[in-house]
Amino acid sequence: MNQTRRSLRFSLDASAEVAPEATPSETVRARTTELSLQGCYLQTPAPFAVETPVLVKIFHEGAYFEAKGTVLYIRAASGMGVAFRDIKPYCHAILQKWILSALRGQPFAHLFGE
């Protein structure tokens, strides 16, 4: 599978919840380990199938982010990559804040995958 990156990704250790859009009450706890403006990686032992529409919630630094997304890829018994589809303006501002904070903490070479 081609997993070409559309944007820079940053390490983030945050608690998260994810649920299928069709059954939002079936929430699964997860950990966000990577974040970008377009999506995130969620560690969970029970990832959803590729192309599943999901609701993602991330909790970090006293703030809360939520978005609709789609599962792009899975790593069996490890987690899933999710692309965000619908982000409300308030949540987009929180996402930008977290990305800027991560950017300030990254060595320059890390930004280019060196």
C-alpha positions in Angstrom: 0.0 0.0 0.0 1.3 3.5 -0.8 1.4 5.5 2.4 2.7 8.8 0.9 2.7 11.5 3.5 0.7 14.6 2.6 2.1 16.6 5.5 4.7 16.6 8.3 3.8 14.3 11.2 4.8 14.9 14.8 5.0 12.7 17.8 2.2 13.2 20.3 1.4 11.1 23.3 -2.3 11.7 24.1 -5.3 9.8 25.1 -8.0 9.3 22.5 -11.3 7.6 21.7 -12.4 6.4 18.3 -15.8 4.9 17.2 -17.4 3.9 13.9 -19.6 6.7 12.7 -22.4 4.2 12.2 -22.3 3.1 15.8 -20.8 6.0 17.9 -21.6 4.2 21.2 -19.0 1.5 20.3 -16.1 3.7 21.5 -12.6 2.2 21.7 -9.9 3.8 23.9 -6.7 4.5 22.0 -3.4 6.5 22.2 -2.5 9.1 19.6 1.2 8.7 18.8 1.5 10.8 15.6 -0.4 13.8 14.5 -0.6 16.0 11.4 -3.0 18.6 10.1 -4.6 15.8 7.9 -4.7 12.9 10.4 -3.3 10.8 13.1 -2.1 7.4 14.1 -4.1 5.7 16.9 -2.6 2.8 18.9 -5.2 0.3 19.7 -5.2 -3.5 19.8 -8.4 -3.6 17.9 -8.2 -1.3 14.8 -11.2 -0.9 12.6 -11.2 -2.0 8.9 -9.7 0.2 6.2 -12.1 2.8 4.9 -14.3 2.7 8.0 -15.7 6.2 8.7 -14.9 7.0 12.3 -15.3 9.7 15.0 -12.0 10.6 16.6 -11.6 12.4 19.9 -8.2 13.4 21.3 -7.5 14.8 24.8 -4.2 16.7 25.3 -2.9 19.5 27.4 -6.3 20.2 28.9 -7.9 20.6 25.5 -10.2 18.5 23.4 -10.2 17.8 19.7 -12.8 15.9 17.6 -13.2 15.2 13.9 -14.8 12.8 11.5 -12.2 10.6 9.8 -11.6 7.6 7.6 -9.3 4.7 8.4 -6.5 4.7 5.8 -4.5 1.7 7.0 -4.2 -0.7 9.8 -1.4 -2.5 11.6 -3.0 -5.7 13.0 -3.2 -5.7 16.9 -1.3 -2.4 16.9 -3.3 0.5 15.5 -4.6 2.5 12.6 -3.9 5.6 10.5 -6.8 7.9 10.2 -7.3 10.8 7.8 -9.5 13.6 9.1 -12.5 14.5 6.9 -14.5 17.1 8.8 -13.0 19.4 11.5 -14.9 22.2 13.1 -13.1 25.6 13.2 -12.6 25.5 17.0 -11.1 22.0 16.8 -8.9 23.0 13.8 -7.5 25.8 16.0 -6.7 23.3 18.8 -5.0 21.0 16.2 -2.9 23.9 14.9 -1.9 24.8 18.5 -0.7 21.2 19.1 1.2 21.1 15.8 2.9 24.4 16.6 3.8 23.2 20.0 5.3 20.0 18.6 7.1 22.0 15.9 8.8 24.1 18.5 10.0 21.0 20.3 11.4 19.2 17.2 15.1 19.3 16.1 15.3 20.8 12.6 16.6 17.6 11.0 13.7 15.6 12.3 11.3 17.7 10.2 12.9 16.3 7.0 13.1 12.7 8.1 16.8 12.8 8.6 
